Amino acid sequence: MASVAFEPKVVPDGPVWPQSVVTVVGNPRAGSRTAAAAASVAELLASELGAPYRIDELIDLVTFAPAIFQGDQAGREELASAIDLVSSASVIVVATPVYKGSYTGLLKSFLDVLRPAALAGSVVVPVTVSAAPSHKLLADQHLRPVLAELGASVPVPGVILEERDLEDLQVVLSSWIRTNAAIVQATTIALQPTPEPTPAH
């Protein structure tokens, strides 16, 4: 597989605190190709953005699916940790295969347990993987309104992949990263909370 080099961007007056890039995968199979693709997107995006963006752990929702669907005790701590990570992230890569013409029920159920406006202040990058070209845009189109309802900013086109793209993923991603990384970075900077003024004595 061909490799593509990415040089970190240097932006004056950039983010002043560590910016976390969190990855959420809604494939109902653990260790899926969707997860691998999402991890590649997060890594390449963080590399292009440069410091102080850092990669946090990949959240593979299937590993604690019973806690999401049924509130089982098993997986409750993992679910709570995932909610905290997502709610505090600067950039969130949300990945799903295209199932039945949309994104997965697993991902929808996780988004449903988030509090209202949980994603306010975060930039979300959707990643979808489809088997058929005719379905490849559907999951992205259905996912965006839900992300917006949760307060997320989705300022760039999603990473829309077909299964055949996974063979040369870095090459496929190179154009997307170079076109959209600067927009992601500018949006995260714009969403930084404004420090409160120090009271005068």
C-alpha positions in Angstrom: 0.0 0.0 0.0 1.4 3.4 -1.0 2.1 5.8 1.9 1.3 9.5 1.9 3.3 11.9 4.0 1.5 14.7 5.9 3.3 17.7 7.3 1.7 19.3 10.4 0.2 22.7 9.9 1.4 25.6 11.9 -1.3 28.1 12.6 -0.7 31.3 14.6 -2.8 31.7 17.7 -4.0 28.1 17.5 -5.7 26.1 20.2 -4.2 26.7 23.6 -5.2 23.5 25.4 -4.7 19.9 24.3 -7.3 19.1 21.6 -8.5 15.5 21.9 -9.4 13.6 18.7 -11.8 10.8 19.7 -13.0 8.0 17.4 -16.4 6.3 17.8 -17.2 3.2 15.8 -20.7 1.9 15.4 -20.0 -1.4 13.6 -21.7 -4.3 15.4 -18.6 -6.5 14.8 -15.5 -5.9 17.0 -12.3 -5.1 15.3 -14.0 -4.3 12.0 -12.6 -2.7 8.9 -14.8 0.3 9.7 -12.8 0.7 12.9 -9.5 0.4 11.1 -10.6 3.0 8.6 -11.8 5.4 11.3 -8.5 5.0 13.2 -6.6 5.9 10.0 -8.8 9.0 9.5 -8.2 10.1 13.1 -4.4 9.5 12.9 -3.9 11.3 9.6 -6.2 14.2 10.6 -4.4 14.7 13.9 -1.0 14.5 12.1 -2.1 17.1 9.6 -3.5 19.4 12.3 -0.3 19.2 14.3 0.2 20.0 18.0 -1.6 20.3 20.3 -4.1 17.8 18.8 -3.8 14.4 20.4 -5.4 11.0 19.7 -7.5 9.6 22.5 -8.7 6.0 22.6 -10.9 4.5 19.9 -14.4 3.7 21.2 -15.7 0.5 19.7 -19.3 0.5 20.8 -19.9 -3.2 20.2 -17.6 -4.0 23.2 -20.2 -2.6 25.6 -23.4 -2.9 23.5 -25.5 -4.6 26.2 -25.0 -1.6 28.4 -26.1 0.7 25.6 -29.2 -1.3 24.6 -30.3 -2.8 27.9 -28.6 -0.9 30.6 -26.7 -4.0 31.7 -24.2 -3.6 34.6 -21.6 -5.3 32.5 -20.1 -2.5 30.4 -21.6 0.4 32.4 -18.2 1.8 33.3 -17.0 1.6 29.7 -20.2 3.3 28.6 -19.8 6.1 31.1 -16.2 6.6 30.1 -17.2 6.7 26.5 -19.8 9.4 27.2 -17.3 11.5 29.1 -14.7 11.2 26.3 -17.1 12.1 23.6 -18.7 14.9 25.5 -15.3 16.6 26.1 -13.7 15.9 22.7 -12.6 18.7 20.4 -12.8 16.5 17.2 -14.9 13.3 17.0 -14.5 10.8 14.1 -17.8 8.9 14.0 -17.7 5.8 11.8 -20.4 3.4 10.6 -20.9 0.9 7.9 -24.0 1.5 5.7 -26.7 -0.9 7.0 -30.1 -1.1 5.4 -29.5 2.3 3.7 -28.5 4.1 6.9 -26.1 4.1 9.8 -26.3 1.3 12.4 -28.8 0.9 15.2 -25.8 0.5 17.6 -24.5 4.0 16.7 -28.0 5.5 17.0 -28.6 3.9 20.4 -25.3 5.4 21.7 -26.2 8.8 20.4 -29.6 8.5 22.0 -28.0 8.1 25.5 -26.0 11.3 25.2 -27.4 14.3 27.0 -29.0 17.1 25.0 -26.3 19.3 23.4 -23.6 16.8 24.5 -21.6 17.5 21.3 -21.8 21.3 21.5 -18.3 22.7 20.9 -17.1 19.6 19.1 -16.3 19.2 15.4 -17.6 15.8 14.1 -16.2 14.1 11.0 -18.5 11.3 9.7 -16.9 8.2 8.2 -19.1 5.7 6.3 -18.2 2.5 4.6 -20.6 1.0 2.0 -20.5 -2.2 0.0 -22.5 -0.8 -2.9 -21.9 2.6 -4.7 -25.6 3.3 -4.8 -25.8 3.3 -1.0 -22.7 5.2 -0.2 -24.2 8.6 0.6 -27.2 7.4 2.6 -25.6 6.9 6.1 -23.9 10.3 6.0 -27.1 12.0 5.0 -29.1 10.3 7.8 -26.4 10.9 10.4 -25.8 14.6 10.0 -29.3 15.8 11.4 -28.8 13.7 14.5 -25.3 15.1 15.1 -26.7 18.6 14.6 -29.4 17.9 17.2 -26.7 17.0 19.7 -25.0 20.4 19.0 -22.1 19.2 16.9 -20.5 21.2 14.2 -20.1 19.3 11.0 -18.3 21.8 8.8 -16.7 19.4 6.2 -17.9 16.6 3.9 -17.9 13.2 5.4 -15.3 10.6 4.5 -17.4 8.5 2.2 -15.7 5.1 1.5 -16.6 2.0 -0.5 -15.2 -1.3 0.6 -12.7 -1.3 -2.3 -11.3 2.0 -1.0 -10.0 0.2 2.1 -7.2 -1.5 0.1 -5.4 1.8 -0.6 -6.9 3.9 2.3 -4.1 6.4 2.8 -4.0 7.3 -0.8 -7.8 7.6 -0.9 -7.7 9.8 2.2 -4.9 12.1 1.1 -7.1 14.5 -0.9 -9.8 14.6 1.8 -7.3 15.4 4.5 -5.5 18.2 2.6 -8.8 19.8 1.5 -10.6 19.6 4.9 -8.0 19.6 7.7 -7.6 23.4 7.7 -11.4 23.8 8.0 -11.6 21.4 10.9 -8.8 23.2 12.7 -10.3 26.7 12.1 -13.6 25.5 13.4 -12.1 24.0 16.6 -10.3 27.3 17.2 -13.5 29.2 16.7 -15.4 27.0 19.1 -12.9 27.5 21.9 -14.6 29.0 25.0 -13.7 32.6 25.6 -11.9 33.1 28.9 -13.9 35.1 31.4 -12.3 38.5 32.2 -10.4 38.8 35.4 -12.5 40.9 37.8 -11.0 44.3 38.6 -9.9 45.0 42.2 
